[in-house]
Amino acid sequence: MTNIEAFVPILDLGGTFVFAVSGAVAAVNRRLDIFGILVVSFVTGNFGGITRDVLIGAVPPTALTNGHYLLVSILAGIITFFWYAGVQRLRLPVLMFDAAGLSFFAVAGAQKATAFGLGPVASALLGMLTGIGGGMMRDILLTEIPQVLRSDLYAVAALAGASVVVIGDSLGVGYGISAMAGGALCFGLRFMAIRYHWHLPIARLSAQSRAGIEQSNDDCTE
């Protein structure tokens, strides 16, 4: 238990770095300047945890009181700004690290919510929010439909991992065991979704319905 707790800050900062890189890459793709890139990088890496801390009353949020989170986010933005081509070539490894970061954030978020006395459902949902909140805010800032609402089992994997932690706590299982099990489930689901393009069902539309939706979208952009 002690060894796991000692390793938690390293995993937390590692997850923050990977998420911050994904935010910086998206910002570069949208041709933002260096300040915009750093802002999106910080938001992507930390917004989920900040939102969770505010909701459970753990204020001020850790990401705003511990300077390491800001430094890691800025470092991720600067590396992406100057070595964007190299980061893009590492797209698959970054996706794997992103899955690992999602796993840790989901289980750590659920555990922190549980420690603050929230019920099982609320804790699981806040664990999911910790994992997906930064990506959602990134896409909102860049005026895109959040990827977590249409990506391959992203939010579902986070919710599944967080739920395992909550169930383990309800059954009296040690946090270390439930965290490893929840993290493994989240990572496994996300990995398989990336590898085999798993996704949730979407509504089937007729050709006429699709044409009507496309026309409506065109009208809104004019």
MARKOL-53352 format. One record per residue (C-alpha): x, y, z; residue in three letters; residue number from 1. Coordinates in steps of 0.02 Angstrom, whole numbers, plus 32768, in hexadecimal, padded with zeros to 4 digits. Layout:
[[X; Y; Z]; "ALA"; NUM],
...
//
This chain:
[[8000; 8000; 8000]; "MET"; 1],
[[808B; 8079; 802F]; "THR"; 2],
[[80EB; 8056; 7F8F]; "ASN"; 3],
[[804F; 8076; 7F26]; "ILE"; 4],
[[802B; 811A; 7F80]; "GLU"; 5],
[[80E0; 8152; 7F68]; "ALA"; 6],
[[80D2; 8130; 7EAE]; "PHE"; 7],
[[802D; 818C; 7E99]; "VAL"; 8],
[[8075; 823D; 7E81]; "PRO"; 9],
[[80E9; 81FE; 7DF7]; "ILE"; 10],
[[8059; 81AA; 7D9C]; "LEU"; 11],
[[7FEE; 8245; 7DB4]; "ASP"; 12],
[[8071; 82B8; 7D68]; "LEU"; 13],
[[8091; 823A; 7CDD]; "GLY"; 14],
[[7FDA; 8236; 7CB1]; "GLY"; 15],
[[7FD3; 82F4; 7CB7]; "THR"; 16],
[[8067; 82FF; 7C3F]; "PHE"; 17],
[[801C; 8287; 7BC0]; "VAL"; 18],
[[7F73; 82DD; 7BC2]; "PHE"; 19],
[[7FC8; 8387; 7BB5]; "ALA"; 20],
[[8027; 834A; 7B1A]; "VAL"; 21],
[[7F83; 8316; 7AC9]; "SER"; 22],
[[7F3D; 83C3; 7AEC]; "GLY"; 23],
[[7FD8; 8417; 7AA6]; "ALA"; 24],
[[7FD0; 83AE; 7A07]; "VAL"; 25],
[[7F1A; 83DE; 79EC]; "ALA"; 26],
[[7F45; 8496; 7A09]; "ALA"; 27],
[[7FD4; 848F; 798A]; "VAL"; 28],
[[7F5F; 843F; 790C]; "ASN"; 29],
[[7EE9; 84D3; 7925]; "ARG"; 30],
[[7F7B; 854C; 7908]; "ARG"; 31],
[[7F75; 859C; 79B5]; "LEU"; 32],
[[8008; 8606; 79EE]; "ASP"; 33],
[[807F; 85CF; 7A77]; "ILE"; 34],
[[8015; 861B; 7B02]; "PHE"; 35],
[[7F78; 85C6; 7AC1]; "GLY"; 36],
[[7FD5; 8521; 7AB6]; "ILE"; 37],
[[800E; 852E; 7B6B]; "LEU"; 38],
[[7F5E; 855A; 7BA6]; "VAL"; 39],
[[7F0F; 84C7; 7B4C]; "VAL"; 40],
[[7F9C; 8456; 7B89]; "SER"; 41],
[[7F7C; 8485; 7C3F]; "PHE"; 42],
[[7EBF; 8477; 7C2F]; "VAL"; 43],
[[7EC9; 83CB; 7BDE]; "THR"; 44],
[[7F3F; 8387; 7C61]; "GLY"; 45],
[[7EE9; 83CE; 7CFA]; "ASN"; 46],
[[7E34; 8401; 7CDE]; "PHE"; 47],
[[7DEA; 8357; 7D0C]; "GLY"; 48],
[[7E45; 8352; 7DB3]; "GLY"; 49],
[[7E1D; 8409; 7DD9]; "ILE"; 50],
[[7D64; 83EE; 7DB7]; "THR"; 51],
[[7D61; 8353; 7E26]; "ARG"; 52],
[[7DB8; 83AE; 7EB5]; "ASP"; 53],
[[7D3F; 8440; 7EAA]; "VAL"; 54],
[[7CA7; 83CD; 7EAA]; "LEU"; 55],
[[7CDF; 8369; 7F41]; "ILE"; 56],
[[7D1B; 8401; 7FA2]; "GLY"; 57],
[[7DD5; 83DC; 7F99]; "ALA"; 58],
[[7E02; 8492; 7F7F]; "VAL"; 59],
[[7E6E; 84E0; 7F48]; "PRO"; 60],
[[7E8A; 8457; 7EC5]; "PRO"; 61],
[[7F30; 83FC; 7ECA]; "THR"; 62],
[[7F59; 842E; 7E17]; "ALA"; 63],
[[7F54; 84E6; 7E4B]; "LEU"; 64],
[[7FB6; 84D5; 7EED]; "THR"; 65],
[[803E; 845D; 7EB3]; "ASN"; 66],
[[80B0; 84B2; 7E36]; "GLY"; 67],
[[80E9; 840D; 7DED]; "HIS"; 68],
[[8046; 83FD; 7D8C]; "TYR"; 69],
[[805E; 84A6; 7D3A]; "LEU"; 70],
[[8114; 8482; 7D11]; "LEU"; 71],
[[80EA; 83D8; 7CC5]; "VAL"; 72],
[[8060; 8424; 7C5C]; "SER"; 73],
[[80D0; 84B1; 7C1E]; "ILE"; 74],
[[815B; 8436; 7BF7]; "LEU"; 75],
[[80E3; 83CC; 7B90]; "ALA"; 76],
[[80AA; 8467; 7B2F]; "GLY"; 77],
[[815B; 84A3; 7B0C]; "ILE"; 78],
[[8197; 83F8; 7AD3]; "ILE"; 79],
[[8102; 83E9; 7A5D]; "THR"; 80],
[[811A; 849B; 7A1C]; "PHE"; 81],
[[81D1; 8482; 79ED]; "PHE"; 82],
[[81CF; 83C9; 79BF]; "TRP"; 83],
[[8120; 83B3; 797A]; "TYR"; 84],
[[8158; 8341; 78EB]; "ALA"; 85],
[[81AE; 82CB; 7964]; "GLY"; 86],
[[8117; 82C5; 79D6]; "VAL"; 87],
[[80A6; 829D; 7943]; "GLN"; 88],
[[8116; 820A; 7912]; "ARG"; 89],
[[80FA; 81C3; 79C0]; "LEU"; 90],
[[803D; 81C6; 79AB]; "ARG"; 91],
[[8021; 810F; 79D7]; "LEU"; 92],
[[8090; 810F; 7A72]; "PRO"; 93],
[[803C; 81B1; 7AA9]; "VAL"; 94],
[[7F92; 815D; 7A97]; "LEU"; 95],
[[7FCF; 80CF; 7B06]; "MET"; 96],
[[8010; 8148; 7B88]; "PHE"; 97],
[[7F6D; 81A7; 7B7A]; "ASP"; 98],
[[7F10; 8106; 7BA2]; "ALA"; 99],
[[7F81; 80EC; 7C38]; "ALA"; 100],
[[7F63; 819F; 7C72]; "GLY"; 101],
[[7EA8; 8189; 7C5D]; "LEU"; 102],
[[7EAF; 80EB; 7CC6]; "SER"; 103],
[[7F0D; 813C; 7D54]; "PHE"; 104],
[[7EA4; 81DA; 7D56]; "PHE"; 105],
[[7E03; 8177; 7D57]; "ALA"; 106],
[[7E32; 8107; 7DEA]; "VAL"; 107],
[[7E89; 8193; 7E4C]; "ALA"; 108],
[[7DF4; 8206; 7E32]; "GLY"; 109],
[[7D7A; 8182; 7E6F]; "ALA"; 110],
[[7DE6; 815C; 7F06]; "GLN"; 111],
[[7DF4; 8214; 7F36]; "LYS"; 112],
[[7D38; 822D; 7F25]; "ALA"; 113],
[[7D19; 8194; 7F91]; "THR"; 114],
[[7D93; 81D4; 8014]; "ALA"; 115],
[[7D2F; 8276; 801E]; "PHE"; 116],
[[7C92; 8215; 8048]; "GLY"; 117],
[[7C35; 8213; 7FA3]; "LEU"; 118],
[[7BC3; 8182; 7F78]; "GLY"; 119],
[[7BF1; 80F7; 7EFE]; "PRO"; 120],
[[7B98; 813F; 7E66]; "VAL"; 121],
[[7BDB; 81EF; 7E80]; "ALA"; 122],
[[7C8B; 81AE; 7E9F]; "SER"; 123],
[[7C8A; 8147; 7DFF]; "ALA"; 124],
[[7C4A; 81DA; 7D99]; "LEU"; 125],
[[7CCC; 824F; 7DE2]; "LEU"; 126],
[[7D52; 81CF; 7DBC]; "GLY"; 127],
[[7D1A; 81CF; 7D08]; "MET"; 128],
[[7D15; 828E; 7D07]; "LEU"; 129],
[[7DC7; 8295; 7D47]; "THR"; 130],
[[7DFF; 822F; 7CB2]; "GLY"; 131],
[[7D9A; 8283; 7C29]; "ILE"; 132],
[[7D80; 8335; 7C69]; "GLY"; 133],
[[7E21; 837C; 7C21]; "GLY"; 134],
[[7E02; 8335; 7B74]; "GLY"; 135],
[[7D50; 8376; 7B72]; "MET"; 136],
[[7D87; 8427; 7BA0]; "MET"; 137],
[[7E12; 841F; 7B1F]; "ARG"; 138],
[[7D96; 83F8; 7A95]; "ASP"; 139],
[[7D1E; 847D; 7AD2]; "ILE"; 140],
[[7DA8; 8501; 7ACE]; "LEU"; 141],
[[7DD4; 84C9; 7A1D]; "LEU"; 142],
[[7D1B; 84CB; 79E8]; "THR"; 143],
[[7D0F; 8410; 79C7]; "GLU"; 144],
[[7C93; 838B; 79FD]; "ILE"; 145],
[[7CEB; 833A; 7A93]; "PRO"; 146],
[[7D44; 829D; 7A5B]; "GLN"; 147],
[[7D11; 8243; 7AFA]; "VAL"; 148],
[[7C5D; 8247; 7ABA]; "LEU"; 149],
[[7C8C; 81F1; 7A17]; "ARG"; 150],
[[7D35; 81A0; 7A32]; "SER"; 151],
[[7D52; 80E5; 7A44]; "ASP"; 152],
[[7D14; 80B9; 7AF4]; "LEU"; 153],
[[7D72; 8149; 7B46]; "TYR"; 154],
[[7CF2; 817F; 7BC8]; "ALA"; 155],
[[7CB0; 80CD; 7BDB]; "VAL"; 156],
[[7D5E; 808B; 7C04]; "ALA"; 157],
[[7D77; 8114; 7C87]; "ALA"; 158],
[[7CCE; 80F1; 7CD6]; "LEU"; 159],
[[7CF1; 8036; 7CDA]; "ALA"; 160],
[[7D99; 804E; 7D30]; "GLY"; 161],
[[7D51; 80C9; 7DAE]; "ALA"; 162],
[[7CC0; 8053; 7DD2]; "SER"; 163],
[[7D37; 7FC6; 7E00]; "VAL"; 164],
[[7D8A; 8036; 7E82]; "VAL"; 165],
[[7CE0; 8066; 7ECB]; "VAL"; 166],
[[7CA6; 7FB1; 7ED0]; "ILE"; 167],
[[7D49; 7F7C; 7F21]; "GLY"; 168],
[[7D34; 8001; 7FA6]; "ASP"; 169],
[[7C81; 7FC8; 7FC9]; "SER"; 170],
[[7CBD; 7F14; 7FDE]; "LEU"; 171],
[[7D4C; 7F45; 804F]; "GLY"; 172],
[[7DD4; 7F19; 7FD1]; "VAL"; 173],
[[7E77; 7F75; 7FE8]; "GLY"; 174],
[[7E91; 8010; 7F7C]; "TYR"; 175],
[[7F2F; 7FCA; 7F2E]; "GLY"; 176],
[[7ED7; 7F30; 7EEB]; "ILE"; 177],
[[7E3B; 7F8C; 7EAF]; "SER"; 178],
[[7EA4; 8015; 7E60]; "ALA"; 179],
[[7F0E; 7F99; 7DFF]; "MET"; 180],
[[7E73; 7F38; 7DC8]; "ALA"; 181],
[[7E17; 7FD7; 7D94]; "GLY"; 182],
[[7EAD; 801D; 7D3B]; "GLY"; 183],
[[7ECA; 7F7B; 7CDF]; "ALA"; 184],
[[7E15; 7F74; 7CA7]; "LEU"; 185],
[[7E15; 8029; 7C6C]; "CYS"; 186],
[[7EBA; 8015; 7C0F]; "PHE"; 187],
[[7E85; 7F6F; 7BC3]; "GLY"; 188],
[[7DE1; 7FB4; 7B82]; "LEU"; 189],
[[7E35; 804E; 7B3A]; "ARG"; 190],
[[7EC1; 7FE7; 7AEC]; "PHE"; 191],
[[7E48; 7F6F; 7A99]; "MET"; 192],
[[7DDE; 8000; 7A5C]; "ALA"; 193],
[[7E76; 8051; 7A0C]; "ILE"; 194],
[[7EB4; 7FAC; 79C5]; "ARG"; 195],
[[7E0F; 7F6C; 7981]; "TYR"; 196],
[[7DAC; 800E; 7970]; "HIS"; 197],
[[7D29; 7FDC; 79EF]; "TRP"; 198],
[[7CA1; 805D; 7A09]; "HIS"; 199],
[[7BF1; 806D; 7A4B]; "LEU"; 200],
[[7B5E; 805F; 79D4]; "PRO"; 201],
[[7B27; 80FC; 7979]; "ILE"; 202],
[[7A7B; 8120; 7930]; "ALA"; 203],
[[7A5E; 80DF; 7880]; "ARG"; 204],
[[7A21; 8166; 780B]; "LEU"; 205],
[[79D5; 8159; 7760]; "SER"; 206],
[[7A27; 81B1; 76CE]; "ALA"; 207],
[[799F; 8234; 76D1]; "GLN"; 208],
[[79B9; 8256; 778B]; "SER"; 209],
[[7A75; 8266; 7774]; "ARG"; 210],
[[7A5B; 82DF; 76E5]; "ALA"; 211],
[[79E7; 8348; 7752]; "GLY"; 212],
[[7A66; 834D; 77E1]; "ILE"; 213],
[[7AF3; 837E; 776C]; "GLU"; 214],
[[7A87; 8408; 7722]; "GLN"; 215],
[[7A5F; 8449; 77D1]; "SER"; 216],
[[7B17; 844B; 77FE]; "ASN"; 217],
[[7B3F; 84A9; 775F]; "ASP"; 218],
[[7AB9; 852A; 7787]; "ASP"; 219],
[[7AFF; 8543; 7836]; "CYS"; 220],
[[7BAF; 8564; 77F3]; "THR"; 221],
[[7B79; 85E4; 7773]; "GLU"; 222],
//
